[in-house]
Amino acid sequence: MDNKKNIAIIAVGVLLLVVGFFCLAQGPAENPVSLTAAPLILVFAYLVVMPIGILWVSEKKKGD
């Protein structure tokens, strides 16, 4: 059942990636959304959410 939690976390990461790339594609190059928000969202998705989704192990599974 822990596999569902991993899939949900990875799905949130993919959703954040889509939002980040959408923000990156907005407006001119001087747009604050594409200059600040999009890179922060993408870095958070790639370096925090996706690795947690891949590496998450429940306490029950550790004991086995």
Backbone as JSON Lines, residues from 0, in Angstrom:
{"i":0,"aa":"M","n":[0.81,-1.2,0.0],"ca":[0.0,0.0,0.0],"c":[0.85,1.26,0.0]}
{"i":1,"aa":"D","n":[2.12,1.14,0.39],"ca":[2.98,2.31,0.42],"c":[3.29,2.81,-0.99]}
{"i":2,"aa":"N","n":[3.17,1.94,-1.96],"ca":[3.44,2.31,-3.34],"c":[2.52,3.43,-3.8]}
{"i":3,"aa":"K","n":[1.3,3.45,-3.3],"ca":[0.34,4.5,-3.67],"c":[0.82,5.86,-3.19]}
{"i":4,"aa":"K","n":[1.44,5.9,-2.03],"ca":[1.95,7.17,-1.5],"c":[3.09,7.68,-2.39]}
{"i":5,"aa":"N","n":[3.97,6.78,-2.83],"ca":[5.05,7.18,-3.72],"c":[4.51,7.72,-5.03]}
{"i":6,"aa":"I","n":[3.53,7.04,-5.59],"ca":[2.94,7.48,-6.86],"c":[2.27,8.84,-6.7]}
{"i":7,"aa":"A","n":[1.61,9.07,-5.58],"ca":[0.97,10.36,-5.34],"c":[2.0,11.48,-5.23]}
{"i":8,"aa":"I","n":[3.11,11.23,-4.55],"ca":[4.15,12.24,-4.41],"c":[4.78,12.54,-5.77]}
{"i":9,"aa":"I","n":[5.02,11.51,-6.56],"ca":[5.59,11.72,-7.9],"c":[4.59,12.47,-8.78]}
{"i":10,"aa":"A","n":[3.3,12.18,-8.64],"ca":[2.28,12.89,-9.41],"c":[2.27,14.38,-9.05]}
{"i":11,"aa":"V","n":[2.44,14.69,-7.77],"ca":[2.54,16.1,-7.36],"c":[3.78,16.73,-7.98]}
{"i":12,"aa":"G","n":[4.87,15.99,-8.02],"ca":[6.09,16.5,-8.65],"c":[5.9,16.78,-10.13]}
{"i":13,"aa":"V","n":[5.23,15.88,-10.83],"ca":[4.96,16.1,-12.26],"c":[4.05,17.3,-12.45]}
{"i":14,"aa":"L","n":[3.06,17.45,-11.6],"ca":[2.18,18.62,-11.67],"c":[2.96,19.91,-11.45]}
{"i":15,"aa":"L","n":[3.88,19.91,-10.49],"ca":[4.72,21.08,-10.26],"c":[5.62,21.37,-11.47]}
{"i":16,"aa":"L","n":[6.11,20.32,-12.12],"ca":[6.92,20.52,-13.32],"c":[6.1,21.17,-14.43]}
{"i":17,"aa":"V","n":[4.88,20.71,-14.62],"ca":[4.02,21.29,-15.65],"c":[3.75,22.77,-15.34]}
{"i":18,"aa":"V","n":[3.43,23.06,-14.09],"ca":[3.18,24.45,-13.68],"c":[4.44,25.29,-13.87]}
{"i":19,"aa":"G","n":[5.58,24.75,-13.49],"ca":[6.84,25.48,-13.63],"c":[7.17,25.8,-15.07]}
{"i":20,"aa":"F","n":[7.01,24.82,-15.96],"ca":[7.3,25.07,-17.37],"c":[6.26,26.0,-17.99]}
{"i":21,"aa":"F","n":[5.02,25.93,-17.53],"ca":[4.0,26.86,-18.01],"c":[4.36,28.29,-17.59]}
{"i":22,"aa":"C","n":[4.78,28.46,-16.35],"ca":[5.19,29.79,-15.88],"c":[6.43,30.28,-16.64]}
{"i":23,"aa":"L","n":[7.32,29.38,-16.98],"ca":[8.53,29.74,-17.7],"c":[8.21,30.26,-19.1]}
{"i":24,"aa":"A","n":[7.13,29.77,-19.68],"ca":[6.76,30.15,-21.05],"c":[5.95,31.44,-21.11]}
{"i":25,"aa":"Q","n":[5.67,32.05,-19.99],"ca":[4.81,33.24,-19.97],"c":[5.57,34.5,-20.34]}
{"i":26,"aa":"G","n":[4.94,35.3,-21.15],"ca":[5.33,36.67,-21.4],"c":[6.75,36.9,-21.87]}
{"i":27,"aa":"P","n":[7.16,38.16,-21.83],"ca":[8.51,38.51,-22.26],"c":[9.56,38.03,-21.25]}
{"i":28,"aa":"A","n":[10.8,38.17,-21.65],"ca":[11.9,37.68,-20.8],"c":[11.99,38.42,-19.48]}
{"i":29,"aa":"E","n":[11.49,39.65,-19.41],"ca":[11.57,40.43,-18.18],"c":[10.43,40.14,-17.22]}
{"i":30,"aa":"N","n":[9.56,39.23,-17.55],"ca":[8.41,38.9,-16.72],"c":[8.88,38.29,-15.41]}
{"i":31,"aa":"P","n":[8.46,38.82,-14.25],"ca":[8.92,38.27,-12.96],"c":[8.48,36.82,-12.73]}
{"i":32,"aa":"V","n":[7.38,36.44,-13.33],"ca":[6.93,35.04,-13.16],"c":[7.91,34.1,-13.84]}
{"i":33,"aa":"S","n":[8.33,34.44,-15.04],"ca":[9.25,33.56,-15.76],"c":[10.69,33.68,-15.25]}
{"i":34,"aa":"L","n":[11.01,34.79,-14.59],"ca":[12.38,34.98,-14.09],"c":[12.59,34.42,-12.69]}
{"i":35,"aa":"T","n":[11.59,34.46,-11.83],"ca":[11.8,34.05,-10.44],"c":[10.94,32.87,-10.02]}
{"i":36,"aa":"A","n":[9.66,32.93,-10.26],"ca":[8.76,31.88,-9.78],"c":[9.0,30.55,-10.48]}
{"i":37,"aa":"A","n":[9.12,30.59,-11.8],"ca":[9.28,29.35,-12.55],"c":[10.55,28.59,-12.17]}
{"i":38,"aa":"P","n":[11.72,29.24,-12.12],"ca":[12.9,28.48,-11.7],"c":[12.8,27.91,-10.29]}
{"i":39,"aa":"L","n":[12.2,28.67,-9.37],"ca":[12.05,28.16,-8.01],"c":[11.13,26.93,-7.97]}
{"i":40,"aa":"I","n":[10.04,26.98,-8.71],"ca":[9.12,25.83,-8.77],"c":[9.82,24.63,-9.38]}
{"i":41,"aa":"L","n":[10.56,24.84,-10.46],"ca":[11.23,23.73,-11.13],"c":[12.33,23.11,-10.26]}
{"i":42,"aa":"V","n":[13.11,23.95,-9.6],"ca":[14.16,23.42,-8.72],"c":[13.55,22.64,-7.57]}
{"i":43,"aa":"F","n":[12.48,23.17,-6.99],"ca":[11.81,22.46,-5.9],"c":[11.27,21.12,-6.37]}
{"i":44,"aa":"A","n":[10.67,21.09,-7.56],"ca":[10.11,19.84,-8.08],"c":[11.2,18.82,-8.38]}
{"i":45,"aa":"Y","n":[12.28,19.27,-9.04],"ca":[13.34,18.35,-9.44],"c":[14.2,17.89,-8.27]}
{"i":46,"aa":"L","n":[14.49,18.77,-7.32],"ca":[15.46,18.44,-6.28],"c":[14.85,18.03,-4.95]}
{"i":47,"aa":"V","n":[13.55,18.26,-4.75],"ca":[12.94,17.92,-3.47],"c":[11.81,16.9,-3.65]}
{"i":48,"aa":"V","n":[10.8,17.26,-4.41],"ca":[9.59,16.43,-4.49],"c":[9.85,15.11,-5.2]}
{"i":49,"aa":"M","n":[10.48,15.15,-6.37],"ca":[10.7,13.91,-7.13],"c":[11.61,12.92,-6.37]}
{"i":50,"aa":"P","n":[12.74,13.36,-5.8],"ca":[13.54,12.4,-5.03],"c":[12.81,11.83,-3.81]}
{"i":51,"aa":"I","n":[11.99,12.64,-3.14],"ca":[11.23,12.11,-2.02],"c":[10.26,11.05,-2.51]}
{"i":52,"aa":"G","n":[9.61,11.3,-3.64],"ca":[8.69,10.32,-4.21],"c":[9.36,9.02,-4.61]}
{"i":53,"aa":"I","n":[10.6,9.12,-5.07],"ca":[11.32,7.93,-5.5],"c":[11.89,7.17,-4.3]}
{"i":54,"aa":"L","n":[12.43,7.89,-3.33],"ca":[13.17,7.26,-2.23],"c":[12.36,6.99,-0.97]}
{"i":55,"aa":"W","n":[11.11,7.41,-0.92],"ca":[10.29,7.27,0.28],"c":[10.1,5.8,0.65]}
{"i":56,"aa":"V","n":[10.39,5.46,1.9],"ca":[10.17,4.12,2.41],"c":[9.43,4.27,3.73]}
{"i":57,"aa":"S","n":[8.33,3.53,3.89],"ca":[7.54,3.65,5.11],"c":[8.23,2.97,6.28]}
{"i":58,"aa":"E","n":[7.79,3.29,7.48],"ca":[8.34,2.68,8.69],"c":[8.04,1.18,8.74]}
{"i":59,"aa":"K","n":[6.87,0.78,8.25],"ca":[6.53,-0.65,8.23],"c":[7.49,-1.43,7.33]}
{"i":60,"aa":"K","n":[7.81,-0.86,6.2],"ca":[8.66,-1.54,5.24],"c":[10.1,-1.61,5.73]}
{"i":61,"aa":"K","n":[10.55,-0.61,6.51],"ca":[11.91,-0.63,7.05],"c":[12.1,-1.79,8.02]}
{"i":62,"aa":"G","n":[11.07,-2.13,8.76],"ca":[11.16,-3.17,9.78],"c":[11.21,-4.57,9.19]}
{"i":63,"aa":"D","n":[10.78,-4.74,7.96],"ca":[10.76,-6.09,7.35],"c":[12.13,-6.57,6.97]}
